[in-house]
Amino acid sequence: MKRYSLFLAFFFLALRGVAQDYLAVPGMDTGALQALIDKVGGSGGGRVTFSKGKYLIGQLELRNGVELYLEEGACLLGSTSPYDYKAVDAGQVAGDRLKDNSHRGLIVARNVKGISITGKGVIDGQGQALALTIDSLHHTGELVDPNYNERRHRPSELARPTLFNIVGCEDVRIEGVRLRNSAGWGLSFNRCSGVVLRHLDIHNRAYWNNDGIDLTDCRNVMVEDCRVNSADDGICLKSYDPESGNEDVVISNCEIRSSASAVKFGSASYGAFRRIHIRNIRVFDTFRSALAIESVDGATIEDVVADSITAVNTGNALFIRLGQRSGNRKGAIRRVRISNLSAQVPFGRPDIDYDLRGPEVDYFHNIHPAPICGIPGNCIEEVLLENVNIVYPGRASKGMAYVPLWRKGDVPEQIDKYPEFTMFGELPSWGFYLRHVRGVTLRNVRLSLEAEDFRPAIVEEDVEGLVMENCSTE
């Protein structure tokens, strides 16, 4: 099938006369490079090769059929002036939830087909210098950010450009390149289809809220053999369109470090998430969840398969949350299968060596278990956990926090709150906390402690159809 598809691709490219290779040379400014890209796109497509050397660029916009190829030793350096970035129309969104996503980017594309960025070179957004410039211009009054985060003293996500901002595009391929230091999110794809991200090395820790890869309302996506090291979520699926969503996404053979969650659904979750397959993921030194599945804005999440996830020094193995923060829209989570999950949860912060660390909760607590929680009248359905091994540190103290079993009903529901595995406060178990679930099977599940914990391993409330086969706690 792949050979047939490639044959057709080359056949149609030949018909369009795009077998052309244009050379960019160091010293070309943004205007000259954009003119070259426009020329290639206007002539039917082709490759723009960046030879060895450094290129200081502002925002570049890709055209139909254009490939940017970075030779080894080629480095594209993003401008540190916010005036070199303009907004890209992201289309209709739900409410104001898009305030966690910039409309600007170093490399952008909108409603084009057949684009790619390949090679062995580097794209470096110089994000910290850019973000600090944006911050300074806000405080001098020259370029005021109306959404400035006063609590955290930083420019908003809307003001800081992403590294890539790809909107409404088809047949997108990013392969081989090393991607560094965005001022905000790293690779942002919105309403795209036919996306292949392969053999990427992404290091995005230059500033706060820096995700690695964000897929918003995308279809037919392959993320394969990528390394992600990010200050916020590593690989994140989002939906802002109630009539759309993410479908047929495969994430495989990736290594992720994050000061938030490694692989996450949400929190923006208006449309559906269907047929999402995650396999062979290695997670290290990650502050929050190895896998977080969240529907809180009305999304239906169904037919999710996650297999072979190994998490070492990670704050939480698994978090599944069905909430309702966006009015009367009720979502659903059903048919979730997680197998061959192995995790080691530390006693202290797993991201302690990060220069930028995620915010800690503001209450006393013992180590949190893995919550799988719906809400009253809207339960999570059909969850299978198979071949799961989670090691917890223990060392819980009643002096730190204590919720006895007779008070388990006092755990707050937090129906309309931001989803996070720490959202319920102190919990009465150390392994799993199950609430408002219908049909959950634990098969070959082993939960173990490195030191004593006074709490039981598993606590359930409003759970029907719990099946436990060959499970052990020690």
N, C-alpha and C positions, 0 to 999 in steps of 0.2 A: 504493500500500500504506500509506503514512504517513497519507494523508487518511482512508482507511478505518479505520485503527487509532484515529486521533484522534476520528473520528465515533463509533465504538463507545464510546470512553472517556467522551466528553461525554454520550452517551446513557445509559450506566449511572450516571454521576454524577447526572444529572437524576432518574433513577428513585430514587436513594438520597436525594435532597433535600439535596445538599451545596453548592449554589450560595450559600454564605454566606461573608462576609468579616468577620473579627473584627479589631479594632484593638488593638494593644499600644501603650502610650504610655510615653515616658521616665519613669523613676522606679518602674516596676513591679518588684517584687522577684522572685526566682526562684520562690518559692511561688505568687505570683499568676500568673506566666507559665505555670508548669506546670499550674495549675488551668485556665487558658484553653485550653491545648493538649489537656488531658484532656476538656474540654467539647466542643471541636470534634471530636475523635476519637469521642467517645461519641454525637454527633449525626449520625454518618455521614461526617464529613470536611468539609474546607473550608480556607480560607486565613486565616492569622494574619499580618496586615500590621504590620511594625515601621515606624512613622513616623520622620521625621528626628530624630536625637538619640542619646544614649549610654545603653546598658543594661548594667549590671553584673550578670552572671549566674553562677550555679553551673551544675551539670549540668542539662540539659534533655533529656527523653526524648520522642521523637516517637511518635504514635499512628497507627493506620490512617487513611489518606486525608488526612493533615494536610500542608499546605504552609506553610512559613515564607517570607514574602516581605519582603525588606528594601528599603525605598525608598532612593533615593540620599540619602546623608547619615546613614543609620541605621548604628550601630556597636554590635555586641554584644561586650562586653569580658568575657573569662573571669576568674573569681575567682582570686586568687593564694593561696587557702587550699586545701591538699589535702583538708581535711575536707568540702569541697563536691563531692567526686567519689566515686562508689561504683562497684564493679566490675560489669561486664556479663558474664554467662555466655556465653563464646564457644563452648561445646560441646566435643565430644571432640577432642582433639589427639593428635599422635604424640609420645610421650616428653616431654621437657622443652624441646623446641625453641621452644615458645611464649614462652620467656623473652626473646625479642627483640620482644615485642609487648605493649603495655599492654591491660588489660581495662577501663580507664577512659577517659572522654572528656568533652569539653565538651557536645557534642550527640551523643546516643546513640539507638539504636533496636534493637529485638530482635524478630524474627519478626512484622513488620508489613508491610503492602502499601500501595502507592500514596503514598509519601512524597516530598516534594521541598523543596528549599531554593533559592530563586531571588531575582532582583532585582539591584540595583546597589550594595548596601551592603557593609559590612565585618564579618567575624567575626575578632576578634583574641583569641587565647588568652592573651596576656601571659605567654608560656611561660617566658621567662628568670626573671622574678620568681617564678613558681610553682615552677620547678625549684630555684631557690636557697632558697626556703622549705622545700621537701622536704629539701634537703641539710642545712640548719640543724637542722631538727627531728630528723633522723637522728643528728646529732652531739650534740645535747643529750640524746638518749635518749627524747624525747617520742613520736616516731613512727619507730621503727627500720625500716629497709628491709633485710630479710633477704638480699636479692640485691645489696646495695650493691657497686659496682665499686671495689674498693680500689686496683686498679692505676691506674685513671684518675681516681680521686677524684671520683666523680659518682654520683648516684642511678641505680638500674637503670632499664631501659626499662619494667619492670612497675610501677614506682612513679610514673612520669610520665604523666599523661593525654594521649591524642591529642586532636586538634581535633574530629574526627568518629570515632565508633566504631559502625559499622553492621553488625549481625550477623543472618544468616538472613532477610534481607528481600527482597521482590520489588517490582519496578516502582519504582525509585529514580531520582530526577532531581535533580542539583545543577547549577545553571546561572547564570552571570553574576556571581556574588558574588566578592568579593576576600577571600582567606583568609590569615590572618597568624599567625605566632608561636605555634605549638603548643609545649608542654613536651616533646613526644616526636614520634612520627609525626604526619603531617598528617591525611590522609583515609584511614581504615582500613576496608576492606570485607571481611567474612568470611562465606563461604557465602551470597553474595547472587546474585540473578539479575535480568536486565532493568535494568541500571544504565546511566544516561547521565550523563556528566560533560562539560559543554560550556561554553566561553568562561569558564574559571576562571583567575584570577590568584592563584597560590599562592606565598607567600614564607615559607619555613619554615627559618630559619637562627638561631633564638633559642637553640638548645642543641645538644648532641651527639646523633648518631644520629637526626637529624630528617629522615625521608623526606618526600617530597612526597605521592605516592599509592601505597597498598599494596592490591593485589587478592589475596585469599587464597581459593582454592577457589571462584572465582566463575564464572558462566556468562552469556553474552550481555551483553557489556559494550562500551560505546562511550566512548572518551576522545577528545575532539575539540576542537581549537582552544584548547588550554590552555597557559598559561605557568607553568613550575615553576622555582623557585629554592630549592634545598634544601641543607642541611648534609650530608645523606647521599643515598641513592639517590633519583633523581627520580621515576620510575614503576617500581614493582617488583611482579612477579607472584610469589606464593609458594603453597606447598601444604603443609599439615600433615596432611591426611587421605589415607591410602593408597588409600582407596576413592573419592576425589573428584578434584578438580583444577580448573584453569582451562581453559575451553573457549570458543571462539568470541568472542575478544576482538579488538577493533579499536582501535588507537591511531594517531591521524592528526593531522597539521597542528599539532604541538606544538613549543614552544620550551623547552629544558631547560638549566639550569645546575646543577651539582652538585659537591660536594666528595667524591663517591664516583662511582657510575655513573649514566648518564642513563636508559637503559632496561635493566632487569635481570630475568632469570628466576632465582629462588632468593634466598639460598642454600637456604632451607627448601624441599625438593623431594621430598615423599613421594608425592603423587598425580600425575596426568598434566597436561601442558600441550599442548593440541591446538587446531589451527586458530587460531593467533595471527597476526594481520596488523598490521604496523607500516609506516606510510608517511608521507613528508613530515615528517621530524623534523629540527629544527635544534638542534645541541648547541654550547654555548660554555663555555669556561673550566671544563672538567670534569676532575677529578683522575684518575679511573680510566677505565672503558670507556664509549664511546658506546653500545655494545650488548654485553651480557653474557648468555650463554645457559648455564645451569649445572644439571646434574642430578647430585646427589651423595648423595641419600637414597633412591634407588630409583625416581625419577620417569621416566616415558616422555615425552619431548618430541618431537613430530612435527608435520609440516605447518606449519612456521613460514615466513612470507613477510615479509621486510623490504625495503622499496623506498624509495629516495630519502632517505638519511640523510646530512646534511652536518654534519661535526664540525670546529670550529675551536678551536685551543688546547686539545686534549684528550689525556690521557695515553695512551690506547689506543683504537684504532678498533674492534676486535672481539676478543671472548674467548668461545670455546666449550669447555666442559669437561664431560666425563663422568667422575665419580669414584665413590667408594663409601665413605662415612664412617659409614653407619648399619647396621652388622652385615653380614648376608649378602644384603641386598636389592640386586639389580643393576638399574640403570636403563638407559635407551636414549635416544639422540639420533639422529634420522633425518629425512630429507626437510626439509632447511633450505635455503631459497633467499634469498640476499642480493644485491640488485642496486642499482646506482646509489648506491654508497657512496663518499663523498668525505671525507677526513680529513686534518688537519694536526696532527702531533704535535710539541710544543715540546721544547726541550732542558731547560728548567727546570720548576718546578711550575706547572701551569696555573691552580691555585687560590690563588696566592700572595697575592692581594688579599682573600681571605676572612678574616673575623674568626675563624671556626672552620674549621680545616683537618683533613682526614683524616690518619691516622697514616702516616708514611712507613715504608718497609721498613728493616730494621736491618742491611743488608749493602751493601757496595760493588757497584755495577752500572753497566753502560752502559744506554742506552735500550733498553727491552724491545720485542721484536716482538709481533705478534698471534698468540697461541697457539690452535691448534685441537687439543685433546688428549683422547684417551680413556685407558684403562688397559689393561694386558696382559690379553688374553682378553675384553675388552669394548670394542669399537671404535665410534667415531662413524661413521655411515653416511649416504651420499647428501647431500653438501653441495655446493651450487653458489654460487660467487662470480662475479658478472657485472657488468662495467662498474664496476670498483673502482679508485679513485685515492687512494693514501695517500702523503703526503709526510712523511719522517722527517728529523730534524735532523742525523743523523750524529754526528761528533765522538767516536766510540768510541775508547777507549784500552786497549791491552793491559795497561798499568800499573794501570788501574782494575779490570778483571776480564778473564779470558780462558779460554774453553772451546774448544780446537781441535777440528776435526771428528773427529779420531781418538778423541776422548774424549766424543763426543756421547752415548754410551750411559751416561755417568756422571751425566747430568742426572737428579735424583731424580724418581721417579714421583709421590710425594706422594698416594698413593691415597686415604687417609682424611683429608686435610687440608681446611681451609676453602678454598673456591675463590676464586682471584684471579689476575689475569694476571701478577702478580709472584711467584706461589707456587713457581716452579721455580728461583728464583735467576737467576744469569747464564745467558743462552742463547746458542747459537752462531750465531744469525742476527740480522739487523736488521729484516726485513720480516714474514715468516711463519715460524712454527715448527709443523710438522705431525707429530703422533705418534699412532699407534694409530687410524688412519682408514681406512675402506674406501669408495672411490668419492667422490673429491673433484674437482670441475672448477673450474679457474680460467680464466675467459673474459674477455678484454679487461681484464686486470688490469695496472695500471701502478704500480710502486713506485719512488719517487725519493728522492734524498738532497739535502739542502742543503749538506752538507759530507761529507768522506770517512768511510767506515766500513770497518774491515778485515775485517768478517765478510761472508759471503755473504748475499744477500737472502732466500733460502728454504732451510731445512733440513728434511728429512723423515726420519722413522724409523718403521719398521713401517707403511708406507703402501702400500695396494694400490689400483690403479685411479685413479692421479693423471693427470688430463688437463689440459694447459695449452694454451690457444688464444689466439693474439694477445696474449701477455703480454710486458711489458718491465720491465727494472730499470735504473735509471740514477742 
